Amino acid sequence: MTRLTVNGTPMEAVSDPGTPLLDVLRGEMGLTGTRFGCGLEACGACFVLLDGQPVASCTTPLSVAEGRDVVTIEGLAPGDELHPVQQAILDEQAGQCGFCLSGIMVSAAALLARDPHPDEEAVVAALDRNLCRCGVHRRVVRAVLKAAGQVTR
């Protein structure tokens, strides 16, 4: 049994400790917002926050999350409100197919948590590990810049 906190809730996972965190989140915990993209840490679709840092959950074993805080796209915002990045993505119509957006929003939220007022260069650098096949990166960068300064946590 692996104990971890997921989206603020203490959880116990029964999966083998070597199971990718992504598989546990999606299959065991029913949190399907985090996506499987490449399985090689090369696309960012599976990013979640582990103690506030974006990690590729497709290659992170469950054992690494033992006793730690995991935040998925479902837990990015408290209550019924959207996180400022989520709202800005909607406002700027920055998504197309949306497959990559959960990982992008997790990365952007981590950036804004450590730097509430990043410049464009900082946003581009923070999203460097997130790939989008639809080509919405410019709109996403604009949305993150819009959200900058609105993050309270």
Sine and cosine of phi, psi and omega as CSV:
sin_phi,cos_phi,sin_psi,cos_psi,sin_omega,cos_omega
0.00,0.00,0.77,-0.63,0.03,-1.00
-0.93,-0.36,0.81,-0.58,0.00,-1.00
-0.99,-0.17,0.74,-0.68,0.03,-1.00
-0.44,-0.90,0.25,-0.97,0.07,-1.00
-0.95,-0.31,0.82,-0.57,-0.01,-1.00
-0.87,-0.49,0.87,-0.49,0.00,-1.00
0.80,0.61,0.63,0.78,0.06,-1.00
1.00,0.06,-0.04,1.00,-0.03,-1.00
-0.93,-0.38,0.82,-0.57,0.08,-1.00
-0.88,0.47,0.73,-0.68,-0.05,-1.00
-0.73,-0.68,0.35,-0.94,0.12,-0.99
-0.81,-0.59,0.82,-0.58,0.03,-1.00
-0.97,-0.24,0.68,-0.73,-0.01,-1.00
-0.99,-0.16,-0.11,0.99,0.01,-1.00
-0.89,0.45,0.37,-0.93,0.09,-1.00
-0.83,0.56,0.67,-0.75,-0.03,-1.00
-0.85,0.53,-0.35,0.94,0.02,-1.00
-1.00,0.06,-0.09,1.00,0.00,-1.00
-0.91,0.40,0.69,-0.72,0.05,-1.00
-0.84,0.54,0.68,-0.73,0.01,-1.00
-0.80,0.59,-0.62,0.79,0.02,-1.00
-0.83,0.56,-0.71,0.70,-0.02,-1.00
-0.90,0.43,-0.60,0.80,0.02,-1.00
-0.93,0.37,-0.72,0.69,-0.01,-1.00
-0.87,0.49,-0.72,0.69,-0.05,-1.00
-0.97,0.23,-0.77,0.64,-0.13,-0.99
-0.99,0.14,-0.70,0.72,-0.08,-1.00
-1.00,0.03,-0.59,0.81,-0.09,-1.00
-0.97,-0.24,-0.10,1.00,0.07,-1.00
0.94,0.34,0.34,0.94,0.01,-1.00
-1.00,-0.09,1.00,0.00,-0.17,-0.99
-1.00,-0.07,0.10,1.00,0.03,-1.00
-0.94,0.35,-0.49,0.87,0.05,-1.00
-0.98,0.17,0.76,-0.65,-0.14,-0.99
-0.96,-0.28,0.47,-0.88,0.20,-0.98
-1.00,0.00,0.82,-0.58,0.02,-1.00
-0.92,-0.38,-0.94,0.33,-0.11,-0.99
-0.89,-0.46,-0.43,0.90,-0.06,-1.00
0.97,0.23,0.18,0.98,-0.08,-1.00
-0.79,-0.62,0.25,0.97,-0.06,-1.00
0.88,0.47,0.42,0.91,-0.11,-0.99
-0.96,-0.30,-0.10,1.00,-0.10,-1.00
-0.84,-0.55,-0.44,0.90,0.03,-1.00
1.00,0.09,-0.04,1.00,-0.02,-1.00
-0.88,0.47,-0.46,0.89,-0.08,-1.00
-0.99,-0.12,0.15,0.99,-0.09,-1.00
-0.90,0.45,0.69,-0.72,0.16,-0.99
-0.74,-0.67,0.23,-0.97,0.09,-1.00
-1.00,-0.05,0.78,-0.63,0.09,-1.00
-0.88,-0.47,0.94,-0.33,-0.12,-0.99
0.78,0.62,0.65,0.76,0.09,-1.00
1.00,0.04,-0.08,1.00,-0.02,-1.00
-0.94,-0.34,0.70,-0.71,0.04,-1.00
-0.92,0.39,0.75,-0.67,0.07,-1.00
-0.71,-0.71,0.44,-0.90,0.07,-1.00
-0.99,0.16,0.96,-0.30,-0.05,-1.00
-0.96,0.29,-0.22,0.98,0.01,-1.00
-0.95,0.32,-0.42,0.91,-0.01,-1.00
-0.87,-0.48,-0.01,1.00,0.03,-1.00
-1.00,0.05,0.90,-0.44,0.01,-1.00
-0.92,0.39,0.52,-0.85,0.05,-1.00
-0.78,0.63,-0.61,0.79,-0.04,-1.00
-0.85,0.53,-0.50,0.87,0.00,-1.00
-0.93,0.37,-0.45,0.89,-0.02,-1.00
-1.00,0.06,-0.06,1.00,0.00,-1.00
-0.79,0.61,0.84,-0.55,0.06,-1.00
0.95,0.32,0.20,0.98,-0.08,-1.00
-0.91,-0.41,0.17,-0.98,0.01,-1.00
-0.99,-0.13,0.81,-0.58,0.06,-1.00
-0.91,-0.42,0.74,-0.67,0.09,-1.00
-0.83,-0.55,0.82,-0.57,0.06,-1.00
-0.98,-0.20,0.05,-1.00,0.04,-1.00
-0.84,0.54,-0.53,0.85,0.00,-1.00
-0.92,0.39,-0.44,0.90,-0.05,-1.00
-0.97,-0.26,0.15,0.99,-0.07,-1.00
-0.90,0.44,-0.58,0.82,-0.03,-1.00
-0.89,-0.45,0.61,-0.79,0.04,-1.00
-0.98,0.22,0.61,-0.80,0.10,-1.00
0.88,0.48,-0.63,-0.78,-0.07,-1.00
-1.00,-0.02,-0.10,0.99,0.00,-1.00
-0.99,0.12,0.50,-0.87,0.11,-0.99
-0.99,0.10,0.48,-0.88,0.15,-0.99
-0.90,0.43,0.53,-0.85,0.00,-1.00
-0.80,0.60,-0.57,0.82,0.05,-1.00
-0.92,0.39,-0.68,0.73,0.02,-1.00
-0.87,0.49,-0.71,0.71,-0.01,-1.00
-0.90,0.43,-0.67,0.74,0.00,-1.00
-0.91,0.40,-0.60,0.80,0.06,-1.00
-0.86,0.50,-0.68,0.73,0.05,-1.00
-0.92,0.40,-0.74,0.67,-0.04,-1.00
-0.87,0.50,-0.63,0.78,-0.04,-1.00
-1.00,0.02,0.05,1.00,-0.06,-1.00
0.74,0.67,0.74,0.67,-0.12,-0.99
-0.99,0.14,-0.16,0.99,-0.01,-1.00
-0.99,-0.14,0.43,-0.90,0.13,-0.99
-0.85,-0.52,-1.00,0.06,0.03,-1.00
-0.98,0.19,-0.47,0.88,0.07,-1.00
1.00,0.05,-0.06,1.00,-0.07,-1.00
-0.88,0.48,-0.63,0.77,-0.06,-1.00
-1.00,0.07,-0.26,0.97,-0.22,-0.97
-0.90,0.44,-0.53,0.85,0.00,-1.00
-0.89,0.45,-0.70,0.72,0.04,-1.00
-0.92,0.40,-0.63,0.77,0.03,-1.00
-0.89,0.45,-0.71,0.71,-0.03,-1.00
-0.92,0.40,-0.58,0.82,0.06,-1.00
-0.90,0.44,-0.72,0.70,0.03,-1.00
-0.89,0.46,-0.68,0.73,-0.01,-1.00
-0.91,0.42,-0.65,0.76,0.03,-1.00
-0.89,0.45,-0.63,0.77,0.05,-1.00
-0.89,0.45,-0.67,0.75,0.05,-1.00
-0.86,0.50,-0.76,0.65,-0.06,-1.00
-0.93,0.37,-0.42,0.91,0.07,-1.00
-0.93,0.37,-0.58,0.81,-0.01,-1.00
-1.00,-0.08,-0.35,0.94,0.00,-1.00
-0.56,-0.83,1.00,0.00,-0.08,-1.00
-0.89,0.45,-0.29,0.96,-0.04,-1.00
-0.76,-0.65,0.87,0.50,-0.04,-1.00
-0.96,0.29,0.42,-0.91,0.14,-0.99
-1.00,0.00,0.06,-1.00,-0.06,-1.00
-0.86,0.51,-0.64,0.77,0.01,-1.00
-0.87,0.49,-0.65,0.76,0.01,-1.00
-0.92,0.39,-0.62,0.79,0.02,-1.00
-0.91,0.41,-0.73,0.68,0.01,-1.00
-0.86,0.51,-0.69,0.73,0.01,-1.00
-0.90,0.44,-0.66,0.75,-0.02,-1.00
-0.91,0.41,-0.48,0.88,-0.04,-1.00
-0.99,-0.14,0.14,0.99,-0.08,-1.00
-0.85,0.52,-0.55,0.83,-0.04,-1.00
-1.00,0.07,0.01,1.00,0.00,-1.00
-0.97,-0.23,0.85,-0.52,0.01,-1.00
-0.97,-0.23,0.59,-0.81,0.08,-1.00
-0.75,-0.66,0.88,-0.48,-0.01,-1.00
-0.97,0.24,-0.31,0.95,-0.01,-1.00
-0.99,0.13,-0.28,0.96,0.05,-1.00
0.99,0.13,0.54,0.84,-0.03,-1.00
-1.00,-0.07,0.24,0.97,-0.09,-1.00
-0.82,0.58,-0.67,0.75,-0.01,-1.00
-0.88,0.47,-0.68,0.73,0.03,-1.00
-0.92,0.38,-0.59,0.81,0.03,-1.00
-0.91,0.41,-0.71,0.71,0.02,-1.00
-0.86,0.51,-0.70,0.71,0.04,-1.00
-0.87,0.50,-0.67,0.74,0.00,-1.00
-0.91,0.43,-0.67,0.75,0.01,-1.00
-0.91,0.41,-0.65,0.76,0.05,-1.00
-0.89,0.45,-0.60,0.80,0.05,-1.00
-0.90,0.44,-0.65,0.76,-0.02,-1.00
-0.95,0.31,-0.36,0.93,-0.05,-1.00
-0.83,0.55,0.73,-0.69,-0.01,-1.00
1.00,-0.03,-0.23,0.97,0.00,-1.00
-1.00,-0.08,-0.18,0.98,-0.06,-1.00
-0.98,0.18,0.79,-0.61,-0.05,-1.00
-0.96,-0.28,-0.10,1.00,0.04,-1.00
-0.73,-0.68,0.00,0.00,0.00,0.00
